[in-house]
Amino acid sequence: MMWGLGQGHWGNWMWWVGPVFMLAFWVLVITGGVFLTRFLVKQGWRHGREDSALEILKRRYALGEINKEEYEEKRRDLA
């Protein structure tokens, strides 16, 4: 007689542990994908925002709200 070394002992354990590890794996993959997507979207948003600031600066200069020296100084700050 085998004392817990047959299919019954380890087979039943693996039926429960295998799906738990698989579920944990997919949760980590999906969570990582969500965080990566959020990071990339924020990076793109910041880049777009810098372009918007430069456009606002150009518009203020064109409207005469700031002079050429202020425009050049602020443009260097944004770059």
N, C-alpha and C positions, 0 to 999 in steps of 0.2 A: 504494500500500500504506500502511495506517495503522500508525504505530509506537506501539502500546500505548494508543491512544485509543479503541479500540472496546470492544465488550461484553466481550471476553475479559479484558482487564486489570482494569478496575474491577469488572466483574460478579463475578469470582471472589473479589476482596477483600471485597466487601460480603456475600457469602454467609457469610463467617466472622465478620466484625465485627458485623453486625446481631444475630445471636443472642447474642453475648457481651454487647453493650450491653443487650439485653432481659433477659438473665439477671441482670446487675448491677443493673438497675432493680428487678426483682422482689425480689432479695435485700435491697436497701435498703428497699423498701416493707415487706416482712415483718419485717425487723429493727426498723424504726421502730415498727411496730405492736406488736411484742413489748415493746419498751422503754416505749412509751406505756401499754400494759396493766399492766406491772409497776409503773410510777410511780403510776397511778391506784389500783391495788389497795393499794399501800403507804400512800397518802394516806388511803384509807378505813380501813385497819387502824389507823393512828395515831389517827384520830378515834374509832374504836370503843374504843381503848385508853384514851383520855382519859375517856370515859364510864364505863369500867370502874373507873378510879381514883376517880372521884366516887362510884360505887356502893359501893366498898370503904370510902371515907371515911364515907359515910352509915351503913353497917353498923357500923363501929367506934364511931361516936357512939351509935347505937341500943343497942349492947351495953354501953356505959359505959366503953369502953377509953380514950376521950379525952373531955375536957370541952368545954363550949360554946365557950370562947375558942380552944382548939386547932382545933376543927372549923371555926369561922369563918375563922381564919387560913389553914388548909390549903385551904379551899374557894376563898378569894381567890387563893391561889397557883396552883391548878389552872385557874382561869378565864382 
